[in-house]
Amino acid sequence: MSLTWGAMIPKTQTEPVSRVKLGVISDIHANLPALKAVIRDARRHGVDRILCLGDIVGYGPQPAECVRAIRQVAATTVLGNHDAWAVRPVAWSRLAVSPTVIPGLKHARAELSSEEQAWLRQLPLVAHTEGMALVHGSFHRPALWPYLDDASAASASLSRQPSQVSFFGHTHEAGYWQEGRNQFITPALNRETRLRRHRRYAVNPGSVGNPRTPAHRADPRAQYLLFDTITLGVTFRRVAYDVTACVSALRTADLPEEMISRIELGY
């Protein structure tokens, strides 16, 4: 699929002066077939701009191709922890991460051109567009990428959030936190939810390339969301993609067998 539609997306606009339909994506993790499927689906739903919440690389087999695609289609992109680890000097062996993480980082470092690595290095930790704030992990110490995986972490981020609605990634779990509620809310798929005025929300689109659906209901489909800047309507989407092509690329890249299982089952 040609990704030429990125040229039609304005690169900067700080306030929503009219209704804009956003496609928000995160955690692509070098899964090009999943990214292409999400972009196709977003186009079919009339998205005006794509926002990317980071972790373009890591885990998966096609980091350079995914970086090139994101540079073409995304109006705004923030830095994810895998992006930073892949291109900045870091002692990978000292990272408190699963052993599965390291091969993907080494693969990304080997595959990315020097210019692509430089582009990743200059990405911001926090960005603002269309009246929304974007971060990969949390507005509380964003350079450390905390997970918004409990009410305490969500409260710490929401209290520092510079907009009514923000978008975050990192957890690979689609849904949202609402200020004042101690529960992560997971709405039904393909059904618009209208966020309330005068409430703060931190919204996660889930993961394009590595959805971590619970094993008892494994689902390999890619995740992303649609957002209307005027109505504050959010719609969570899951999109089928060519899993076989991704698995083949993983084997060609000699990446861990665990990643193949994750991709095939979506957990």
N, C-alpha and C positions, 0 to 999 in steps of 0.2 A: 504494500500500500504506500502511495506517495503521501508524504507529510507536508505538503506545500501550503496547507491552510494556515500555518503559523504566521505567514507574512500578513494575514488579514487581521491579526490580533494586536491592538495598540499596546505598547510596552509599559506605559505609565499613565496612571490616572488615580489620584488620591482620594477623591470623594465621588460617590455615586450621584451624578447629576440627572440620570435617567435610569430606567430599569435596565439592569444588566443581568444576564444569566451566566453564572459561573459554573465551571466544572472544576472540582477540587479533587486532586489526586495526591497520593503519598505512597512512600515505601514501594517503589517500583522494583527495587532489588534486582536490576539487570535482567528482568524478564521481558524481553522485547515482544513476544507474541501477545502477552497480556496487555502491555502498554498500547500496542496497535489496536487491540479490540476495544479498549476503553476509549481511545481517541475516536474511533469510528462511532461508537455509541453516543459519545458526547456530541458529535457533529449531527447525528440524527435527531438529537433533542434540542438543537438550536443554541448550543452554548456559544456565548460571545467571547469568553476568555477562559483560559486554563490557568489555574494556580497550582503550583507544585510545592509540597511540604517537605521535600528532601528524601534522603536515602534512595537516590537514583541507582546507586551501585551497591555492591555487597551481596553475598550469597549466590547470586545467579550468574549465568554464563555470558551475557552480552552487555557488559557495562559501557563500552564505548558507543555502541549503537544506541543505547538508551540515553546517554548524555547528549548525543547529537539530536535525537528526537525531541528531548525536553527543551533544548536550546531553541529548537525551531518552533515549538508549539506553545510553550508556557510564557505567559505574560510576566509572571513573578515566580521566583523560586527561592526557597531558603535552604540552608545547609543542614543536612542530616548527619548523625554521628558516623554512619558508615562512609558517607562521602568524605568527611574529615579524616577518619582513620585511614582511608585508602590513599590519600594524597599528601598528608602532613607527616613529618617525621614523628614516629611513635613506636614504642617498643610493644609490638603486638602481643608478644608473649606475656606482657605484664597486664594486659587488659583483662578485667574481670568479666570475661565473656565465655560462651560455649565454644569448645574447640571447632565447632562447625563454622564459626564466623571467620576464622583466620584464612582458610583457603580462598574464600571469596574476596577478601581484601587483597591478598597476594595476586589473585587473578586480575582484579581491577587495576592494580598498580602496573601490571605487565601489559595490559591491553590498552589503557588510556594513553593518548598522545600527551606530550608535554604541554601543549596548548589546552587540551581538555582538562588536564590536572590543574592548570593555572585558573581555568574558569571555575572549577569547583572550589578552589581555595578562596576566591573572592566573593563567594556567596555569603549573604548576611545570615546571622542567626535569627533575626526578627525582621519582618517586612510589613509594610502597610499598603493596602490598595483597596479601592472601592469602599472605604470606610471600615474595612476589616483588618485585623492584625493576624499575621501568620507566624507560626513557630513550629519547629519539628517536635520538640519535647514539651517544654514548659516555659512560661514567662518568669518563673522563679528559677534563677540560675540557669539560663538557657544553654550556656556553654558546657554544662555538665549533663545535659539531656536527661533530666529526671523523667520517670514515667508517670503519667496521670492515670494511675491504675487503682487509686483509692481516694476516698473523700478528702483526706487530709492533703494529699498532693494536689488534687483538683482545686481545693480552696486556696492553697498557696499561690497557684497560678492565676486563678480568677481574680484574686485581690490585686494582682499586678497587671492585669490585662488592660491594655490601653484602648479598648473598643468594646462596644456592647457584645458583638459576636466575634469570636476568633476561631481559627482553624488550627488544629494540631494533628500530628501523626504519631509515629514511634511505637504505639502499643499494638498496632495492626487490628484494632477492634473498632468497628463502626458504631457510632452513636454519639451521645453528647452528655456533658455535665451542665447542669443549670445551677447558678448561684443560689444557695440556700437549701438545696436538696442534696442529700448524702447518698445519692444513687445514680449510677451510670445508666442512662436511658438508651435503649436500643429499639427504635421504631421499626415498624414493618417496612419491608422493601417496596419500592415503586409506589409509595403513597406519600404525598406531600404532607409534611408537618410544618405548621406555622409557628415560629418562635414568637414569644410574647415581647411586646415593647416593654422597656424599662426593666428588663431582666438581663443578666449577663449569661452568656453561653460559651462553652468551649466545645467545638464540634470536630469529630474525627471521621474522615471518610473511609477508614479502613485501609487495607493494603491492596495495591494493584497486583503486585507480583508474588506475594507470599502471605495470603490470608491465613490466619490461624484460627480456623473454625474448630470448635471442640470436636474431638475424635468421634463422639457418638453421633454427630451430624455433619461429618466431613463434607466440604463443598469446595472444589477447586476454583470456582469462578472468581474473577477479579472484582475488586470493590472500588467504588468511588462515589461521589455525591454531586448533585445539582443544587444550586442555591440561587434564589431570586433576591437581589439586593433591595428591592422595594417592599415586597410582601414578607420578607424574611422566611420564605418557604424553602424547606430543605427536603430533598428526596434522595434516599440512599439506594444505590444501584449495585447489582451484581451482574457480571457479564461473562459469558462463556468465551473461551479462547482455545487456541490450538495447544493443548497441554503436551501432546506428543512431540511437537516441535521443540518446546522448551526442554523436555526430558532428553531429547536427542542432543541438543546443544550442551546440556549439563554433562552428558557422557563424553562428548567430544572434548570439553574443557577439563575433563578428569576431576570434576568436583565431587564432594562427598555423596555417598549413596543416600545419606539421610535427607539431603536436599531433594533428591528424586522422589522420595516418599512424601515429603511435604508438598511438593508441587502436585503430585498425582492425587493426593487426598485433600489438600487444602487445609492443613492443620499446622 
